[in-house]
Amino acid sequence: MDFNAARKPGLYRRVGEAMGVPGSDDARAIAAVRGLLREVGLPEGLKAHGVRESQLAGLADQAFEDPCHQTNPVPVTRDDLYRLYQQAM
């Protein structure tokens, strides 16, 4: 969400509004989603789910080969995906 919001401001305002976030903007909406994930008990970071640093290149390759990334609100490269996985560790 941070990646997309930085490139397309206002993208998540409606998410925040739907979650009842007062004065919703991207930052508040993203914080609300993170809070929700904590509230339901999902551990933060890929490492908490057993992902190893050595797997990131393969994950980035698979994500880029999957046509789903083409529907992302902003274009992404394979390197973007790799960096996102690194940040998500």
DRENSE-120580 format. One line per field, with one value per residue: residue number from 1; x, y, z of N, C-alpha, C in turn. Coordinates in nm, 4 decimals, always signed. Layout:
BEGIN
num: NUM; ...
n_x: X; ...
n_y: Y; ...
n_z: Z; ...
ca_x: X; ...
ca_y: Y; ...
ca_z: Z; ...
c_x: X; ...
c_y: Y; ...
c_z: Z; ...
END
This chain:
BEGIN
num: 1; 2; 3; 4; 5; 6; 7; 8; 9; 10; 11; 12; 13; 14; 15; 16; 17; 18; 19; 20; 21; 22; 23; 24; 25; 26; 27; 28; 29; 30; 31; 32; 33; 34; 35; 36; 37; 38; 39; 40; 41; 42; 43; 44; 45; 46; 47; 48; 49; 50; 51; 52; 53; 54; 55; 56; 57; 58; 59; 60; 61; 62; 63; 64; 65; 66; 67; 68; 69; 70; 71; 72; 73; 74; 75; 76; 77; 78; 79; 80; 81; 82; 83; 84; 85; 86; 87; 88; 89
n_x: +0.0824; +0.1961; +0.3825; +0.2164; +0.0593; +0.2488; +0.3001; +0.0596; -0.1169; -0.3900; -0.5125; -0.5969; -0.7811; -1.0593; -1.0674; -0.9974; -1.2156; -1.4236; -1.3541; -1.4181; -1.2425; -1.1659; -1.1201; -0.9880; -0.7025; -0.4354; -0.2235; -0.3517; -0.5409; -0.3788; -0.2502; -0.4740; -0.5410; -0.3111; -0.3411; -0.5763; -0.4861; -0.3060; -0.4892; -0.6436; -0.4578; -0.2558; +0.0753; +0.3359; +0.5366; +0.7249; +0.9119; +0.8071; +0.6330; +0.7788; +0.9319; +1.2383; +1.5273; +1.6757; +1.4825; +1.3609; +1.4288; +1.3274; +1.0573; +0.9986; +1.0388; +0.8332; +0.6082; +0.6231; +0.5915; +0.3324; +0.0226; -0.1380; -0.0151; -0.0360; -0.2708; -0.2268; -0.2550; -0.0507; +0.2191; +0.4496; +0.7823; +0.9915; +1.2082; +1.0984; +0.9139; +1.0860; +1.2206; +1.0011; +0.9390; +1.1758; +1.1459; +0.9258; +1.0111
n_y: -0.1189; +0.1224; +0.1608; +0.1935; +0.4159; +0.6173; +0.6675; +0.7170; +0.9300; +0.9568; +0.7224; +0.5334; +0.6597; +0.6150; +0.3577; +0.4013; +0.5634; +0.3759; +0.2140; +0.3700; +0.5667; +0.8725; +1.1822; +1.0697; +0.9755; +0.8625; +0.7793; +0.7481; +0.5554; +0.3378; +0.2941; +0.2153; -0.0264; -0.1750; -0.1809; -0.3318; -0.5789; -0.6473; -0.6633; -0.8872; -1.0769; -1.1428; -1.2067; -0.9669; -0.9160; -1.1085; -1.2920; -1.3869; -1.5683; -1.7744; -1.7243; -1.7063; -1.5033; -1.5921; -1.6822; -1.4725; -1.3704; -1.5659; -1.5514; -1.2923; -1.3226; -1.5088; -1.3566; -1.1500; -1.2871; -1.3700; -1.2704; -1.1099; -0.8872; -0.6934; -0.5618; -0.3936; -0.0749; +0.1003; +0.0786; -0.1950; -0.3208; -0.6109; -0.5714; -0.3819; -0.5441; -0.7249; -0.5514; -0.4764; -0.7205; -0.7485; -0.5333; -0.6227; -0.8234
n_z: +0.0000; +0.0772; -0.1293; -0.3579; -0.2779; -0.2596; -0.5217; -0.6377; -0.5119; -0.2814; -0.3373; -0.1448; +0.0155; +0.0106; +0.1140; +0.3786; +0.4516; +0.4265; +0.6346; +0.8419; +0.9258; +1.0602; +0.8850; +0.6682; +0.4826; +0.2672; +0.4435; +0.6930; +0.6280; +0.5557; +0.7998; +0.9471; +0.8224; +0.8820; +1.1596; +1.1784; +1.0796; +1.2841; +1.4927; +1.4239; +1.4571; +1.2718; +1.2087; +1.1550; +0.8680; +0.6331; +0.7228; +0.9603; +0.8641; +0.7726; +0.5462; +0.3746; +0.3217; +0.1046; -0.0687; -0.1921; -0.4518; -0.6240; -0.5534; -0.6397; -0.9142; -0.9743; -0.9017; -1.0869; -1.3257; -1.3000; -1.4220; -1.2643; -1.1454; -1.3321; -1.2934; -1.0875; -0.9286; -1.0064; -1.2429; -1.2103; -1.1820; -1.2125; -1.0428; -0.8688; -0.7368; -0.6121; -0.4324; -0.2773; -0.1556; -0.0054; +0.1719; +0.3042; +0.4641
ca_x: +0.0000; +0.2868; +0.4380; +0.1144; +0.0177; +0.3548; +0.2983; -0.0755; -0.1774; -0.5351; -0.5610; -0.6572; -0.8717; -1.1897; -1.0510; -1.0071; -1.3546; -1.5024; -1.3188; -1.4622; -1.1288; -1.1954; -1.0198; -0.9101; -0.6105; -0.3613; -0.1472; -0.4450; -0.6010; -0.2766; -0.2355; -0.5923; -0.5282; -0.2088; -0.4030; -0.6696; -0.4077; -0.2596; -0.6066; -0.6867; -0.3499; -0.1623; +0.2093; +0.3883; +0.6616; +0.7320; +0.9941; +0.7169; +0.5593; +0.8733; +1.0027; +1.3814; +1.5872; +1.7211; +1.3673; +1.3004; +1.4466; +1.2302; +0.9230; +0.9838; +1.0228; +0.6987; +0.5096; +0.6267; +0.5371; +0.1883; -0.0397; -0.2133; +0.0515; -0.0742; -0.3875; -0.1864; -0.2879; +0.0640; +0.3041; +0.5598; +0.8832; +1.0378; +1.2917; +1.0078; +0.8591; +1.1936; +1.2393; +0.8852; +0.9600; +1.2804; +1.0872; +0.8241; +1.0722
ca_y: +0.0000; +0.2385; +0.1733; +0.2493; +0.5482; +0.7135; +0.6928; +0.7565; +0.9851; +0.9523; +0.5908; +0.4561; +0.7432; +0.5475; +0.2429; +0.4575; +0.6042; +0.2538; +0.1600; +0.4651; +0.6461; +1.0150; +1.2594; +0.9665; +0.9956; +0.7380; +0.7392; +0.6999; +0.4306; +0.2328; +0.2655; +0.1413; -0.1642; -0.2407; -0.2059; -0.4430; -0.7023; -0.6791; -0.6985; -1.0247; -1.1675; -1.1800; -1.1559; -0.8762; -0.9526; -1.2398; -1.3803; -1.4495; -1.6726; -1.8757; -1.6887; -1.6790; -1.4047; -1.6620; -1.7125; -1.3502; -1.3575; -1.6556; -1.4964; -1.1767; -1.3763; -1.5656; -1.2487; -1.0743; -1.3736; -1.3792; -1.1531; -1.0291; -0.7599; -0.5960; -0.4875; -0.3040; +0.0632; +0.1629; -0.0245; -0.2475; -0.4012; -0.7244; -0.5151; -0.3245; -0.6543; -0.7760; -0.4548; -0.4871; -0.8403; -0.7174; -0.4466; -0.6980; -0.9250
ca_z: +0.0000; +0.0792; -0.2646; -0.4467; -0.2309; -0.2911; -0.6656; -0.6784; -0.3902; -0.2703; -0.3782; -0.0358; +0.0947; +0.0214; +0.2043; +0.5127; +0.4748; +0.4459; +0.7659; +0.9429; +0.9715; +1.0443; +0.8108; +0.6005; +0.3720; +0.2464; +0.5625; +0.7956; +0.5795; +0.5658; +0.9429; +0.9898; +0.7722; +0.9655; +1.2896; +1.1615; +1.0688; +1.4198; +1.5721; +1.3937; +1.4957; +1.1655; +1.2364; +1.0532; +0.8027; +0.5691; +0.8062; +1.0578; +0.7934; +0.7285; +0.4228; +0.3930; +0.2313; -0.0162; -0.1527; -0.2452; -0.5970; -0.6866; -0.5318; -0.7288; -1.0498; -0.9854; -0.8961; -1.2121; -1.4309; -1.2784; -1.4843; -1.1668; -1.1150; -1.4345; -1.2462; -0.9792; -0.9653; -1.0734; -1.3020; -1.1293; -1.2491; -1.1330; -0.9369; -0.7695; -0.6589; -0.5270; -0.3227; -0.1885; -0.0734; +0.0926; +0.2739; +0.3786; +0.5497
c_x: +0.0870; +0.3416; +0.3381; +0.0761; +0.1219; +0.3513; +0.1622; -0.1502; -0.3304; -0.5956; -0.6393; -0.7509; -1.0056; -1.1827; -1.0656; -1.1488; -1.4418; -1.4752; -1.3593; -1.3502; -1.1607; -1.0832; -0.9305; -0.8250; -0.5319; -0.2939; -0.2394; -0.5098; -0.5026; -0.2554; -0.3541; -0.5870; -0.4243; -0.2646; -0.4992; -0.5949; -0.3536; -0.3755; -0.6526; -0.5748; -0.2573; -0.0251; +0.2609; +0.5199; +0.6606; +0.8106; +0.9075; +0.6358; +0.6521; +0.9480; +1.1473; +1.4292; +1.6269; +1.6059; +1.3128; +1.3147; +1.3452; +1.0872; +0.8979; +0.9644; +0.8810; +0.5925; +0.5061; +0.5690; +0.3855; +0.1217; -0.1165; -0.1472; +0.0142; -0.1973; -0.3541; -0.2152; -0.1742; +0.1507; +0.4166; +0.6552; +0.9175; +1.1243; +1.2081; +0.9551; +0.9641; +1.2148; +1.1219; +0.8955; +1.0674; +1.2241; +0.9872; +0.8829; +1.0570
c_y: +0.1255; +0.2661; +0.2416; +0.3914; +0.6543; +0.7538; +0.7398; +0.8077; +0.9839; +0.8165; +0.5193; +0.5378; +0.6726; +0.4233; +0.2915; +0.4998; +0.4819; +0.1906; +0.2551; +0.5498; +0.7944; +1.0884; +1.1717; +1.0212; +0.8659; +0.6894; +0.6826; +0.5681; +0.3152; +0.1951; +0.1844; -0.0044; -0.2399; -0.2744; -0.3230; -0.5757; -0.7452; -0.7304; -0.8418; -1.1259; -1.2133; -1.1219; -1.0705; -0.9291; -1.0939; -1.3401; -1.4550; -1.5630; -1.7761; -1.8451; -1.6545; -1.5807; -1.4696; -1.6939; -1.5903; -1.3353; -1.4448; -1.6054; -1.3778; -1.2225; -1.4294; -1.4562; -1.1710; -1.1561; -1.3877; -1.2547; -1.0641; -0.8945; -0.6523; -0.5155; -0.3983; -0.1604; +0.1423; +0.0517; -0.0673; -0.3273; -0.5199; -0.6736; -0.4476; -0.4336; -0.7113; -0.6827; -0.4593; -0.6105; -0.8163; -0.6332; -0.5210; -0.8063; -0.8857
c_z: +0.0000; -0.0603; -0.3573; -0.4065; -0.2629; -0.4381; -0.7175; -0.5538; -0.3961; -0.2988; -0.2685; +0.0534; +0.1163; +0.1097; +0.3481; +0.5467; +0.5031; +0.5823; +0.8782; +1.0009; +0.9505; +0.9715; +0.7277; +0.4860; +0.3590; +0.3745; +0.6698; +0.7540; +0.5933; +0.7117; +0.9949; +0.9436; +0.8536; +1.1039; +1.2847; +1.1540; +1.2047; +1.5051; +1.5477; +1.4151; +1.3850; +1.1959; +1.1204; +0.9973; +0.7477; +0.6515; +0.9078; +0.9969; +0.7303; +0.5995; +0.4570; +0.2865; +0.0985; -0.1124; -0.2269; -0.3964; -0.6710; -0.6705; -0.6233; -0.8730; -1.0707; -0.9871; -1.0270; -1.3274; -1.4195; -1.3354; -1.3860; -1.1391; -1.2168; -1.3935; -1.1268; -1.0216; -1.0304; -1.1319; -1.2068; -1.2170; -1.1598; -1.0180; -0.8287; -0.6775; -0.5645; -0.4073; -0.2251; -0.0993; +0.0315; +0.2072; +0.3609; +0.4681; +0.6962
END
